[in-house]
Amino acid sequence: MNRIGRKNPAPRAAAGWRIAVGVACALMAGLTWANAREFDVGGGELKPALDAYIAQSGVQLIYKVEDVKDLSTRGVKGKLAADAALERLLDGTRLRIRRGQDGAMVLIAPVVATGTRP
């Protein structure tokens, strides 16, 4: 039996797949942009900058005052996601970000190994 006019469905399925992937990428980019906020945190001492970041982001951020003592930041300005803004504030410091199960962010200072005697 000869089927006239029936073509291979693979090219059509591949085109549909490309469209679905494109839409998914656009949605992800849109969600990231939707979560972006306008930040204007000045440079200088890190503690006041973190406090300004908390006020502007609405994020729950936990840190030890002694961990940020004597640290500075270049600040951050512009429309960014809260995580990206915090990473920029911490750029050049030893502090790292951990996110708790409740969504809160915690700043962690790596433990500095001290010399031990045998």
N, CA, C and O atoms as a GROMACS GRO file, in nm:
protein
  472
    1MET      N    1   0.084  -0.116   0.000
    1MET     CA    2   0.000   0.000   0.000
    1MET      C    3   0.089   0.123   0.000
    1MET      O    4   0.181   0.135   0.081
    2ASN      N    5   0.061   0.212  -0.090
    2ASN     CA    6   0.140   0.334  -0.106
    2ASN      C    7   0.065   0.450  -0.043
    2ASN      O    8  -0.050   0.478  -0.078
    3ARG      N    9   0.130   0.517   0.050
    3ARG     CA   10   0.066   0.632   0.115
    3ARG      C   11   0.120   0.759   0.054
    3ARG      O   12   0.237   0.794   0.073
    4ILE      N   13   0.038   0.825  -0.018
    4ILE     CA   14   0.077   0.947  -0.085
    4ILE      C   15   0.055   1.066   0.009
    4ILE      O   16  -0.048   1.075   0.076
    5GLY      N   17   0.154   1.155   0.013
    5GLY     CA   18   0.142   1.276   0.091
    5GLY      C   19   0.186   1.260   0.237
    5GLY      O   20   0.192   1.359   0.310
    6ARG      N   21   0.216   1.140   0.278
    6ARG     CA   22   0.262   1.121   0.416
    6ARG      C   23   0.413   1.135   0.419
    6ARG      O   24   0.485   1.067   0.345
    7LYS      N   25   0.461   1.223   0.504
    7LYS     CA   26   0.604   1.247   0.513
    7LYS      C   27   0.654   1.199   0.648
    7LYS      O   28   0.577   1.164   0.737
    8ASN      N   29   0.781   1.198   0.660
    8ASN     CA   30   0.846   1.158   0.784
    8ASN      C   31   0.810   1.259   0.894
    8ASN      O   32   0.837   1.377   0.876
    9PRO      N   33   0.751   1.215   1.007
    9PRO     CA   34   0.711   1.309   1.113
    9PRO      C   35   0.829   1.360   1.196
    9PRO      O   36   0.813   1.454   1.274
   10ALA      N   37   0.946   1.302   1.180
   10ALA     CA   38   1.061   1.341   1.262
   10ALA      C   39   1.097   1.489   1.250
   10ALA      O   40   1.119   1.552   1.353
   11PRO      N   41   1.104   1.549   1.130
   11PRO     CA   42   1.138   1.692   1.124
   11PRO      C   43   1.036   1.779   1.196
   11PRO      O   44   1.072   1.879   1.259
   12ARG      N   45   0.910   1.743   1.186
   12ARG     CA   46   0.806   1.821   1.252
   12ARG      C   47   0.821   1.808   1.404
   12ARG      O   48   0.806   1.906   1.476
   13ALA      N   49   0.849   1.689   1.453
   13ALA     CA   50   0.868   1.667   1.598
   13ALA      C   51   0.991   1.743   1.647
   13ALA      O   52   0.989   1.800   1.756
   14ALA      N   53   1.097   1.744   1.567
   14ALA     CA   54   1.218   1.816   1.606
   14ALA      C   55   1.191   1.965   1.614
   14ALA      O   56   1.241   2.032   1.704
   15ALA      N   57   1.112   2.017   1.522
   15ALA     CA   58   1.079   2.160   1.524
   15ALA      C   59   0.997   2.192   1.649
   15ALA      O   60   1.018   2.294   1.713
   16GLY      N   61   0.903   2.104   1.683
   16GLY     CA   62   0.823   2.122   1.804
   16GLY      C   63   0.908   2.120   1.928
   16GLY      O   64   0.885   2.197   2.021
   17TRP      N   65   1.006   2.031   1.931
   17TRP     CA   66   1.099   2.022   2.044
   17TRP      C   67   1.179   2.150   2.058
   17TRP      O   68   1.196   2.201   2.169
   18ARG      N   69   1.228   2.203   1.947
   18ARG     CA   70   1.305   2.328   1.951
   18ARG      C   71   1.220   2.444   2.003
   18ARG      O   72   1.268   2.527   2.079
   19ILE      N   73   1.096   2.447   1.961
   19ILE     CA   74   1.005   2.554   2.009
   19ILE      C   75   0.983   2.539   2.159
   19ILE      O   76   0.985   2.639   2.232
   20ALA      N   77   0.960   2.416   2.207
   20ALA     CA   78   0.937   2.393   2.350
   20ALA      C   79   1.059   2.433   2.431
   20ALA      O   80   1.045   2.494   2.538
   21VAL      N   81   1.178   2.400   2.384
   21VAL     CA   82   1.300   2.438   2.455
   21VAL      C   83   1.317   2.590   2.455
   21VAL      O   84   1.356   2.648   2.556
   22GLY      N   85   1.288   2.653   2.344
   22GLY     CA   86   1.297   2.799   2.336
   22GLY      C   87   1.201   2.868   2.433
   22GLY      O   88   1.238   2.965   2.498
   23VAL      N   89   1.080   2.817   2.442
   23VAL     CA   90   0.981   2.874   2.534
   23VAL      C   91   1.026   2.854   2.678
   23VAL      O   92   1.013   2.944   2.760
   24ALA      N   93   1.078   2.736   2.709
   24ALA     CA   94   1.126   2.709   2.845
   24ALA      C   95   1.240   2.803   2.882
   24ALA      O   96   1.245   2.855   2.994
   25CYS      N   97   1.332   2.825   2.789
   25CYS     CA   98   1.443   2.917   2.815
   25CYS      C   99   1.392   3.060   2.838
   25CYS      O  100   1.441   3.130   2.926
   26ALA      N  101   1.297   3.100   2.758
   26ALA     CA  102   1.242   3.235   2.774
   26ALA      C  103   1.171   3.249   2.908
   26ALA      O  104   1.180   3.354   2.972
   27LEU      N  105   1.100   3.145   2.951
   27LEU     CA  106   1.033   3.150   3.081
   27LEU      C  107   1.133   3.157   3.194
   27LEU      O  108   1.114   3.233   3.290
   28MET      N  109   1.241   3.081   3.185
   28MET     CA  110   1.343   3.084   3.290
   28MET      C  111   1.408   3.222   3.297
   28MET      O  112   1.430   3.275   3.406
   29ALA      N  113   1.438   3.279   3.183
   29ALA     CA  114   1.497   3.414   3.182
   29ALA      C  115   1.398   3.515   3.238
   29ALA      O  116   1.438   3.606   3.312
   30GLY      N  117   1.273   3.500   3.205
   30GLY     CA  118   1.170   3.590   3.258
   30GLY      C  119   1.155   3.577   3.408
   30GLY      O  120   1.137   3.678   3.476
   31LEU      N  121   1.161   3.455   3.460
   31LEU     CA  122   1.151   3.436   3.605
   31LEU      C  123   1.270   3.498   3.676
   31LEU      O  124   1.254   3.559   3.782
   32THR      N  125   1.388   3.482   3.619
   32THR     CA  126   1.506   3.542   3.679
   32THR      C  127   1.493   3.694   3.679
   32THR      O  128   1.523   3.758   3.779
   33TRP      N  129   1.449   3.751   3.570
   33TRP     CA  130   1.432   3.896   3.562
   33TRP      C  131   1.323   3.943   3.657
   33TRP      O  132   1.334   4.050   3.716
   34ALA      N  133   1.217   3.862   3.670
   34ALA     CA  134   1.107   3.900   3.759
   34ALA      C  135   1.152   3.906   3.904
   34ALA      O  136   1.100   3.985   3.982
   35ASN      N  137   1.250   3.823   3.940
   35ASN     CA  138   1.301   3.821   4.076
   35ASN      C  139   1.409   3.927   4.098
   35ASN      O  140   1.456   3.945   4.211
   36ALA      N  141   1.448   3.996   3.995
   36ALA     CA  142   1.551   4.099   4.008
   36ALA      C  143   1.493   4.220   4.079
   36ALA      O  144   1.376   4.254   4.064
   37ARG      N  145   1.578   4.284   4.156
   37ARG     CA  146   1.540   4.405   4.229
   37ARG      C  147   1.643   4.512   4.200
   37ARG      O  148   1.753   4.484   4.153
   38GLU      N  149   1.605   4.632   4.228
   38GLU     CA  150   1.697   4.744   4.211
   38GLU      C  151   1.778   4.759   4.341
   38GLU      O  152   1.722   4.777   4.449
   39PHE      N  153   1.910   4.752   4.328
   39PHE     CA  154   1.998   4.765   4.444
   39PHE      C  155   2.083   4.891   4.430
   39PHE      O  156   2.127   4.927   4.321
   40ASP      N  157   2.105   4.956   4.544
   40ASP     CA  158   2.195   5.070   4.550
   40ASP      C  159   2.262   5.066   4.688
   40ASP      O  160   2.222   5.136   4.781
   41VAL      N  161   2.363   4.980   4.698
   41VAL     CA  162   2.436   4.960   4.823
   41VAL      C  163   2.577   5.015   4.802
   41VAL      O  164   2.650   4.967   4.716
   42GLY      N  165   2.612   5.114   4.881
   42GLY     CA  166   2.742   5.178   4.867
   42GLY      C  167   2.857   5.091   4.914
   42GLY      O  168   2.839   4.997   4.992
   43GLY      N  169   2.975   5.123   4.867
   43GLY     CA  170   3.095   5.053   4.908
   43GLY      C  171   3.143   5.102   5.044
   43GLY      O  172   3.093   5.201   5.097
   44GLY      N  173   3.238   5.030   5.097
   44GLY     CA  174   3.295   5.067   5.227
   44GLY      C  175   3.289   4.950   5.322
   44GLY      O  176   3.308   4.835   5.283
   45GLU      N  177   3.261   4.980   5.449
   45GLU     CA  178   3.254   4.874   5.549
   45GLU      C  179   3.145   4.774   5.513
   45GLU      O  180   3.037   4.812   5.466
   46LEU      N  181   3.173   4.646   5.534
   46LEU     CA  182   3.080   4.541   5.492
   46LEU      C  183   2.954   4.536   5.577
   46LEU      O  184   2.845   4.515   5.523
   47LYS      N  185   2.964   4.554   5.707
   47LYS     CA  186   2.845   4.542   5.793
   47LYS      C  187   2.733   4.639   5.752
   47LYS      O  188   2.620   4.594   5.732
   48PRO      N  189   2.761   4.770   5.739
   48PRO     CA  190   2.652   4.858   5.696
   48PRO      C  191   2.600   4.824   5.555
   48PRO      O  192   2.482   4.842   5.526
   49ALA      N  193   2.690   4.776   5.469
   49ALA     CA  194   2.648   4.736   5.334
   49ALA      C  195   2.554   4.616   5.341
   49ALA      O  196   2.455   4.611   5.268
   50LEU      N  197   2.584   4.520   5.427
   50LEU     CA  198   2.495   4.404   5.442
   50LEU      C  199   2.360   4.446   5.499
   50LEU      O  200   2.257   4.394   5.457
   51ASP      N  201   2.362   4.538   5.593
   51ASP     CA  202   2.236   4.586   5.649
   51ASP      C  203   2.151   4.657   5.543
   51ASP      O  204   2.029   4.640   5.539
   52ALA      N  205   2.216   4.735   5.457
   52ALA     CA  206   2.144   4.801   5.347
   52ALA      C  207   2.092   4.696   5.248
   52ALA      O  208   1.980   4.709   5.197
   53TYR      N  209   2.172   4.594   5.221
   53TYR     CA  210   2.130   4.486   5.132
   53TYR      C  211   2.004   4.417   5.187
   53TYR      O  212   1.910   4.392   5.113
   54ILE      N  213   2.004   4.388   5.317
   54ILE     CA  214   1.889   4.322   5.379
   54ILE      C  215   1.764   4.408   5.362
   54ILE      O  216   1.657   4.357   5.328
   55ALA      N  217   1.778   4.538   5.387
   55ALA     CA  218   1.664   4.629   5.375
   55ALA      C  219   1.612   4.636   5.231
   55ALA      O  220   1.491   4.643   5.209
   56GLN      N  221   1.703   4.634   5.134
   56GLN     CA  222   1.662   4.647   4.994
   56GLN      C  223   1.614   4.517   4.933
   56GLN      O  224   1.531   4.518   4.842
   57SER      N  225   1.664   4.404   4.981
   57SER     CA  226   1.629   4.276   4.920
   57SER      C  227   1.510   4.209   4.988
   57SER      O  228   1.436   4.134   4.923
   58GLY      N  229   1.492   4.234   5.116
   58GLY     CA  230   1.388   4.164   5.189
   58GLY      C  231   1.428   4.021   5.223
   58GLY      O  232   1.344   3.943   5.269
   59VAL      N  233   1.554   3.988   5.201
   59VAL     CA  234   1.605   3.853   5.226
   59VAL      C  235   1.644   3.841   5.373
   59VAL      O  236   1.692   3.936   5.434
   60GLN      N  237   1.622   3.722   5.429
   60GLN     CA  238   1.669   3.696   5.564
   60GLN      C  239   1.815   3.652   5.553
   60GLN      O  240   1.845   3.548   5.494
   61LEU      N  241   1.904   3.732   5.609
   61LEU     CA  242   2.048   3.706   5.602
   61LEU      C  243   2.102   3.699   5.743
   61LEU      O  244   2.081   3.789   5.824
   62ILE      N  245   2.172   3.592   5.772
   62ILE     CA  246   2.227   3.570   5.905
   62ILE      C  247   2.378   3.572   5.894
   62ILE      O  248   2.436   3.506   5.808
   63TYR      N  249   2.442   3.648   5.984
   63TYR     CA  250   2.588   3.651   5.986
   63TYR      C  251   2.635   3.690   6.124
   63TYR      O  252   2.561   3.751   6.202
   64LYS      N  253   2.759   3.654   6.156
   64LYS     CA  254   2.820   3.692   6.282
   64LYS      C  255   2.892   3.824   6.261
   64LYS      O  256   2.965   3.841   6.163
   65VAL      N  257   2.872   3.917   6.352
   65VAL     CA  258   2.934   4.048   6.341
   65VAL      C  259   3.086   4.034   6.337
   65VAL      O  260   3.154   4.106   6.262
   66GLU      N  261   3.141   3.942   6.417
   66GLU     CA  262   3.287   3.925   6.418
   66GLU      C  263   3.340   3.872   6.285
   66GLU      O  264   3.457   3.893   6.252
   67ASP      N  265   3.255   3.802   6.207
   67ASP     CA  266   3.299   3.751   6.076
   67ASP      C  267   3.313   3.862   5.972
   67ASP      O  268   3.392   3.850   5.880
   68VAL      N  269   3.235   3.970   5.987
   68VAL     CA  270   3.240   4.078   5.888
   68VAL      C  271   3.324   4.197   5.934
   68VAL      O  272   3.346   4.292   5.859
   69LYS      N  273   3.370   4.191   6.059
   69LYS     CA  274   3.451   4.299   6.115
   69LYS      C  275   3.577   4.318   6.030
   69LYS      O  276   3.643   4.220   5.994
   70ASP      N  277   3.609   4.441   6.001
   70ASP     CA  278   3.729   4.478   5.924
   70ASP      C  279   3.725   4.436   5.778
   70ASP      O  280   3.827   4.441   5.710
   71LEU      N  281   3.608   4.395   5.728
   71LEU     CA  282   3.596   4.361   5.585
   71LEU      C  283   3.527   4.477   5.514
   71LEU      O  284   3.448   4.550   5.573
   72SER      N  285   3.558   4.491   5.386
   72SER     CA  286   3.496   4.597   5.307
   72SER      C  287   3.442   4.540   5.177
   72SER      O  288   3.471   4.427   5.138
   73THR      N  289   3.361   4.623   5.110
   73THR     CA  290   3.297   4.583   4.985
   73THR      C  291   3.304   4.699   4.887
   73THR      O  292   3.319   4.815   4.925
   74ARG      N  293   3.292   4.666   4.761
   74ARG     CA  294   3.284   4.769   4.657
   74ARG      C  295   3.142   4.815   4.636
   74ARG      O  296   3.116   4.909   4.562
   75GLY      N  297   3.047   4.746   4.702
   75GLY     CA  298   2.907   4.781   4.687
   75GLY      C  299   2.846   4.716   4.565
   75GLY      O  300   2.911   4.640   4.494
   76VAL      N  301   2.719   4.746   4.543
   76VAL     CA  302   2.648   4.691   4.428
   76VAL      C  303   2.538   4.790   4.390
   76VAL      O  304   2.471   4.847   4.475
   77LYS      N  305   2.522   4.808   4.260
   77LYS     CA  306   2.419   4.898   4.210
   77LYS      C  307   2.364   4.840   4.081
   77LYS      O  308   2.438   4.793   3.995
   78GLY      N  309   2.231   4.844   4.068
   78GLY     CA  310   2.167   4.797   3.947
   78GLY      C  311   2.057   4.697   3.976
   78GLY      O  312   2.031   4.664   4.092
   79LYS      N  313   1.993   4.650   3.870
   79LYS     CA  314   1.884   4.554   3.882
   79LYS      C  315   1.941   4.413   3.874
   79LYS      O  316   1.989   4.370   3.769
   80LEU      N  317   1.934   4.343   3.988
   80LEU     CA  318   1.993   4.209   3.998
   80LEU      C  319   1.905   4.119   4.082
   80LEU      O  320   1.821   4.166   4.159
   81ALA      N  321   1.924   3.989   4.067
   81ALA     CA  322   1.863   3.894   4.159
   81ALA      C  323   1.933   3.910   4.293
   81ALA      O  324   2.050   3.946   4.299
   82ALA      N  325   1.862   3.882   4.402
   82ALA     CA  326   1.916   3.900   4.536
   82ALA      C  327   2.044   3.820   4.557
   82ALA      O  328   2.139   3.869   4.618
   83ASP      N  329   2.048   3.696   4.507
   83ASP     CA  330   2.168   3.613   4.524
   83ASP      C  331   2.288   3.676   4.454
   83ASP      O  332   2.398   3.679   4.509
   84ALA      N  333   2.266   3.724   4.333
   84ALA     CA  334   2.376   3.785   4.256
   84ALA      C  335   2.426   3.912   4.323
   84ALA      O  336   2.546   3.938   4.324
   85ALA      N  337   2.334   3.991   4.377
   85ALA     CA  338   2.375   4.114   4.446
   85ALA      C  339   2.460   4.082   4.568
   85ALA      O  340   2.560   4.149   4.594
   86LEU      N  341   2.420   3.980   4.644
   86LEU     CA  342   2.497   3.943   4.762
   86LEU      C  343   2.634   3.891   4.723
   86LEU      O  344   2.734   3.922   4.789
   87GLU      N  345   2.641   3.812   4.618
   87GLU     CA  346   2.771   3.762   4.572
   87GLU      C  347   2.864   3.877   4.534
   87GLU      O  348   2.984   3.872   4.562
   88ARG      N  349   2.810   3.980   4.472
   88ARG     CA  350   2.892   4.096   4.437
   88ARG      C  351   2.939   4.170   4.562
   88ARG      O  352   3.053   4.216   4.567
   89LEU      N  353   2.853   4.180   4.661
   89LEU     CA  354   2.892   4.246   4.786
   89LEU      C  355   3.007   4.171   4.854
   89LEU      O  356   3.095   4.232   4.914
   90LEU      N  357   3.004   4.039   4.844
   90LEU     CA  358   3.104   3.957   4.912
   90LEU      C  359   3.228   3.932   4.828
   90LEU      O  360   3.323   3.869   4.876
   91ASP      N  361   3.230   3.980   4.706
   91ASP     CA  362   3.344   3.958   4.617
   91ASP      C  363   3.472   4.011   4.683
   91ASP      O  364   3.478   4.126   4.727
   92GLY      N  365   3.572   3.925   4.689
   92GLY     CA  366   3.700   3.964   4.747
   92GLY      C  367   3.709   3.938   4.897
   92GLY      O  368   3.813   3.963   4.958
   93THR      N  369   3.602   3.889   4.957
   93THR     CA  370   3.607   3.853   5.099
   93THR      C  371   3.621   3.703   5.110
   93THR      O  372   3.610   3.631   5.011
   94ARG      N  373   3.645   3.658   5.228
   94ARG     CA  374   3.657   3.512   5.251
   94ARG      C  375   3.521   3.448   5.279
   94ARG      O  376   3.512   3.326   5.293
   95LEU      N  377   3.416   3.527   5.287
   95LEU     CA  378   3.284   3.478   5.325
   95LEU      C  379   3.217   3.403   5.211
   95LEU      O  380   3.233   3.437   5.094
   96ARG      N  381   3.141   3.301   5.248
   96ARG     CA  382   3.066   3.221   5.152
   96ARG      C  383   2.920   3.219   5.194
   96ARG      O  384   2.887   3.241   5.310
   97ILE      N  385   2.832   3.192   5.098
   97ILE     CA  386   2.688   3.192   5.122
   97ILE      C  387   2.638   3.048   5.130
   97ILE      O  388   2.672   2.964   5.047
   98ARG      N  389   2.557   3.022   5.230
   98ARG     CA  390   2.485   2.895   5.240
   98ARG      C  391   2.338   2.929   5.253
   98ARG      O  392   2.301   3.022   5.324
   99ARG      N  393   2.254   2.853   5.186
   99ARG     CA  394   2.109   2.876   5.196
   99ARG      C  395   2.049   2.765   5.281
   99ARG      O  396   2.068   2.646   5.253
  100GLY      N  397   1.976   2.805   5.383
  100GLY     CA  398   1.910   2.709   5.470
  100GLY      C  399   1.785   2.654   5.406
  100GLY      O  400   1.738   2.706   5.304
  101GLN      N  401   1.730   2.549   5.464
  101GLN     CA  402   1.608   2.487   5.411
  101GLN      C  403   1.490   2.582   5.418
  101GLN      O  404   1.396   2.570   5.340
  102ASP      N  405   1.495   2.677   5.510
  102ASP     CA  406   1.385   2.773   5.523
  102ASP      C  407   1.400   2.891   5.429
  102ASP      O  408   1.316   2.982   5.429
  103GLY      N  409   1.506   2.891   5.347
  103GLY     CA  410   1.527   2.999   5.250
  103GLY      C  411   1.618   3.108   5.299
  103GLY      O  412   1.661   3.193   5.221
  104ALA      N  413   1.649   3.108   5.429
  104ALA     CA  414   1.740   3.210   5.483
  104ALA      C  415   1.881   3.187   5.431
  104ALA      O  416   1.922   3.073   5.408
  105MET      N  417   1.953   3.295   5.412
  105MET     CA  418   2.092   3.284   5.370
  105MET      C  419   2.182   3.310   5.490
  105MET      O  420   2.156   3.399   5.571
  106VAL      N  421   2.287   3.230   5.500
  106VAL     CA  422   2.380   3.239   5.611
  106VAL      C  423   2.519   3.264   5.553
  106VAL      O  424   2.561   3.197   5.459
  107LEU      N  425   2.589   3.362   5.610
  107LEU     CA  426   2.727   3.387   5.569
  107LEU      C  427   2.818   3.302   5.656
  107LEU      O  428   2.808   3.301   5.778
  108ILE      N  429   2.906   3.230   5.590
  108ILE     CA  430   3.000   3.141   5.658
  108ILE      C  431   3.141   3.190   5.633
  108ILE      O  432   3.180   3.217   5.520
  109ALA      N  433   3.217   3.202   5.742
  109ALA     CA  434   3.360   3.235   5.730
  109ALA      C  435   3.437   3.106   5.746
  109ALA      O  436   3.426   3.040   5.848
  110PRO      N  437   3.516   3.069   5.644
  110PRO     CA  438   3.594   2.946   5.656
  110PRO      C  439   3.687   2.952   5.776
  110PRO      O  440   3.742   3.058   5.810
  111VAL      N  441   3.704   2.839   5.839
  111VAL     CA  442   3.792   2.830   5.954
  111VAL      C  443   3.936   2.835   5.904
  111VAL      O  444   3.975   2.762   5.813
  112VAL      N  445   4.013   2.922   5.966
  112VAL     CA  446   4.154   2.935   5.930
  112VAL      C  447   4.232   2.840   6.020
  112VAL      O  448   4.227   2.850   6.142
  113ALA      N  449   4.304   2.749   5.957
  113ALA     CA  450   4.383   2.654   6.034
  113ALA      C  451   4.500   2.726   6.099
  113ALA      O  452   4.571   2.803   6.035
  114THR      N  453   4.519   2.698   6.226
  114THR     CA  454   4.632   2.756   6.297
  114THR      C  455   4.742   2.653   6.305
  114THR      O  456   4.716   2.533   6.298
  115GLY      N  457   4.863   2.699   6.318
  115GLY     CA  458   4.976   2.606   6.328
  115GLY      C  459   4.967   2.524   6.454
  115GLY      O  460   4.934   2.576   6.561
  116THR      N  461   4.996   2.396   6.441
  116THR     CA  462   4.993   2.308   6.558
  116THR      C  463   5.133   2.259   6.584
  116THR      O  464   5.215   2.245   6.494
  117ARG      N  465   5.158   2.233   6.708
  117ARG     CA  466   5.290   2.181   6.748
  117ARG      C  467   5.281   2.031   6.768
  117ARG      O  468   5.180   1.980   6.817
  118PRO      N  469   5.386   1.962   6.729
  118PRO     CA  470   5.384   1.815   6.748
  118PRO      C  471   5.394   1.775   6.892
  118PRO      O  472   5.394   1.656   6.924
   0.00000   0.00000   0.00000
